[in-house]
Amino acid sequence: MVQTFDVKNPATGAVIDTLKINTKEEVQAAIESCHEGFKEWQKTDAHHRSGIIKEWFRLINENKDELAEIITKESGKPLHEALGEVAYANAYIEWYAEEAKRIYGRTVPANSPNKNIIIKKQPVGLVAGITPWNFPAAMLTRKVAPALAAGCSFIIKPAAETPLTTMKLVELAYAAGVPKNVFKAVNGSGSEIGSLFTDSPLVRKITFTGSTPVGKSLIENSAATVKHVSMELGGHAPIIVCGDADIDIAVDQTIASKFRNAGQTCICANRLFVHESVVDEFSEKLSAKVAQLKVGNGLEENIQVGPLINKKAYEKVSGQAENARGLGAEILCGGKGITDDEKETYFFEPTVIKNANQEMEIMSEETFGPLIPIQSFTDIEEAVELANSLPFGLAAYYFTNDYRTGLYLSDQLDFGVIGWNDGAPSAAHAPFGGLKESGLGKEGGPEGIEAYLDTKYLSIGNLI
Ligand SMILES: O=CCCCC(=O)O
């Protein structure tokens, strides 16, 4: 019997679509087909691949409204954010369509007059990707665009919550001219398909965005066949607001970072450390603006904060709020859920918590929701220590108008993505990725295509 799963709108609980779960045999067949596809695709010239990827970019742009609506319906994020995601996702496609033509080798002076050494780059082979539900378009394109540009083939397993965005992107890729055996999507259980990917010797690279525990197990399971891995894992981003910061900018950028996608973003600001001289002013201004954010179905006009993806996510967020309250936190705004267990819809009011301390779960466990705690600090060393105190090293932000403090913090903070007076640092042309347990490898920029290339060298001897 064919097994299926429902894709639901987290804002209404309505079933949007029902998809087939691929069998183990179908996934294996897709891996084998993409392995065959790689053999031909790797031989194509970079200008040919670039042209196809550019056409994909054009088609996505032409279909941006439809794609945005799919993203809002299956992930819950407000429509204006979904449109922003389509543009952001497409920026990776445009960037790597160009980068395809800039895969350079080099020559190295040899240690003998009759030798010549040439360094070449070649695609790593078939790549398997596993993507999350929070950015169903951008997390796919920043993996698949550089992979295709480099000459790799690609098999993707999207999150079960948001497969429809992937299906639409794959359809547009085919329409643009990407061969069907070069890019394929499969659906089903993450752990089962993940094991099929890691166990297969045909898959030469695993690229994953998701939680640190799952990333660790994918790394472990990739060891037997010594695969390349790119891992974009969990974060718990700090924001440091210094005494000299422009408070209005700090407030607006904190909101931009924290409440994007209802706080369900790996680089969302999750821990606010504010200098004691400005903590009252900052907290007041922040909570006054956060209290105005409009919560609801992202398809409706003016909605700024959508639902949490599911009940488990809601329980985590409400649990962190309760734990903080019990340990003496003051809730400046929000703090309550708006839920309907029958429909399975889970919203949480945008919430600001003051007087947070290190005992609270929210200060050490990743928050995936619209909830932000404020802890004050006295000197900058204390703030750096607090910011660096966790195993995460994905993103960090700070606000200061003193260039010495700004440069000092950029050196001291152990994070891969840093925003200085900037709550929205992501860009297709910059290398995104975490340090410590937040990840391995970079996505975006020239580093993002390097991750899909092997380096080899040719030593030619017996020359005249
Ligand atoms: O959850 C991670 C999404 C990353 C979004 C970005 O690239 O800014």
The ligand as a Tripos MOL2 file, in Angstrom:
@<TRIPOS>MOLECULE
LIG
    8     7     1     0     0
SMALL
NO_CHARGES

@<TRIPOS>ATOM
      1 O1         17.8360   28.5300   10.5240 O.2       1 LIG1
      2 C1         18.7040   29.0740    9.8110 C.2       1 LIG1
      3 C2         18.2930   29.9370    8.7600 C.3       1 LIG1
      4 C3         19.3370   30.9040    8.3180 C.3       1 LIG1
      5 C4         18.6860   32.0850    7.7850 C.3       1 LIG1
      6 C5         19.6870   33.0400    7.1980 C.2       1 LIG1
      7 O2         20.4320   32.6660    6.3000 O.co2     1 LIG1
      8 O3         19.6850   34.1910    7.6020 O.co2     1 LIG1
@<TRIPOS>BOND
     1     1     2 2
     2     2     3 1
     3     3     4 1
     4     4     5 1
     5     5     6 1
     6     6     7 2
     7     6     8 1
@<TRIPOS>SUBSTRUCTURE
     1 LIG1         1 GROUP 0 **** ****
